[in-house]
């Protein structure tokens, strides 16, 4: 138990240290001001310990707040039952008890998903291996700490406040019982299934049938008020107490606790390795898939006089993978073509003679252009099939070689993305043949500017951050958190653009201008920085 508390405090200090170091790092990157911030701030142990205490305190405060928010949602569920299924008496105490019951049922369903092994935090396993701690004792302690924090600190304060407001002691007692039951069920059921799989399966079935039976029963019969009054009563308290005592007796008498925990630790370790592998491999999945499908094409030839140096290697690489890249491009074209034809048919059938203001298309175009871009697959292809081997050679890391390769690759990506961007533009241009497009000349000129800008942007962006960060190691893993952030951040930025309604020409013109500025500034950055950053990471 002592190791578990040490682990808990160490994790809090680690989080605080990481946060403080990150803030100091970014402050030191500020021009002029950053140079005045001393590096000794990185070693301020007292400050980081204080922040760890504050971090833990804030984290503990969030538990009852989150519980109150979830009970608020449960209160809305009770109101929906009253409005659409069966009227409830106009009793505030009853409504509060309904909310607590709905919240408790949700927790019971969530905790009931664990069946075979204990729910072990994979961070616990990683820390135990790093410090060579007693893994069984560490797991026992952390599970107990998590239960104390989740049950005592989480539901207790909200239930205590609600019990004072309603003057109903059973609301607190029975509510805590159900919260404790939901957590102890995660300890009871896996142990039962470990020693008696059939009994564990039957207990799981009875558990879920009972939960959904309660939901179905009160919805069909309309007796939610009577059921709630029965649950939050001395009888309901005694039934819950007996169930808790029975579970605790079985857990206490469980003879194979150490083998069970060792198996749970092994499963959590395997899950940790699998998550880490899949998390890293997703960034190179497309490149590896194309490498596996590569077949020798005897007709692929590159004239030695047409290219020289590293660009000859790049030209040969694109030539060898021309068929696979064409397949990816063809798939995107088929999707664009199908959606475009369906879009035109729907406009023809339902829009009538005029489609109204079409400038909102400018904002909606960002996400489709992002999805259709071949920038990310080509970057993966470049590292897996070329750079992962060639970056070990000094001549390949020369500034002139890096810059020549960058711009050759950029131009090839632009060629592929221009095909998908051109098809999207053609389908939108075809709107004028099925309906009347207001201010067509200006609309299509601005649209062409935006499409060209986004073709340049999505062709440049992936290659730019790849050369600027180069996050991959020789074993195909990712060691740069910044690359992960930028990789997924672009997806969410593209998605956000679909949720915001843009109209008028200003947005499209801004996209085109910003893209040109981004490419221009990015080119200058590549000239200065890429020769220093484009290397194999360790």
NORSULMO-V261368 format. One line per field, one symbol per residue. ss: DSSP state (2 for helix, 1 for strand, 0 for the rest). psi: psi as a letter, one per 40 degrees, with the letter a starting at -180 (. if undefined). burial: 1 if it has 16 or more other ideal C-beta (glycine too) atoms within 10 Angstrom, else 0. A space follows every 10 residues. Layout:
# NORSULMO-V261368
ss=???
psi=???
burial=???
This chain:
# NORSULMO-V261368
ss=0222222222 2222222222 2222222200 0002220022 2220222222 2222222222 2222222222 2222222222 2222000000 0222222222 2222222222 2000000000 0222222222 2000222222 2222222222 2222222222 2222220022 2222222222 2222222222 2222202222 2222222222 2222222222 2002222222 2002222222 2222222222 2220002222 2222222222 2222222222 2000222222 2200000000 0000000002 2222222222 0222222222 2222222222 2222222222 0001000000 2222222222 2200222222 2222222222 0002222022 2222222222 2222222222 2222222220 2222010002 2222222222 2222222222 2222222220 0110000100 2222222222 2222222220 0000022222 2222222222 2222222222 22200010
psi=dddddddddd dddddddddd dddddddeeh icddeehiee ddfgdddddd dddddddddd dddddddddd dddddddddd dddechiiig hddddddddd dddddddddd deehddiigh hddddddddd efihdddddd dddddddddd dddcdddddd dddddefhdd dddddddddd dddddddddd dddddgdddd dddddddddd dddddddddd dffddddddd dgiddddddd dddddddddd ddehdfdddd dddddddddd dddddddddd ddeedddddd ddehihheeh ihhdediibd dddddddddd eddddddddd dddddddddd ddddddddde eadieaheee dddeeddddd deiedddddd ddddecdddd eehddeeidd dddddddddd dddddddddd ddddddddde deeeihhifd dddddddddd dddddddddd dddddddddg eiidffiheh dddddddddd dddddddeeh hiiieddddd dddddddddd dddddddddd ddegihi.
burial=0011001100 1110111001 0001000100 0000000000 0000000100 1100110000 0011001101 1001101100 1100000100 0011111111 1111111100 1101101101 1001101100 0010110111 1110011001 1011111110 0110010101 1111111111 1111111111 1111000001 0011001000 0001000100 0001101110 1100011001 0011001000 0000000001 1011100110 0100000001 0011011001 0000000000 0100000001 1011101101 1001100110 0110010001 0001000000 0000100110 1110111111 0111111111 1111111101 1000011000 1111110111 0111011111 1011101110 1001101000 0011011111 1111111111 1111111111 1100011101 0011011001 0001001000 0100101100 1100100110 0100010001 10010110
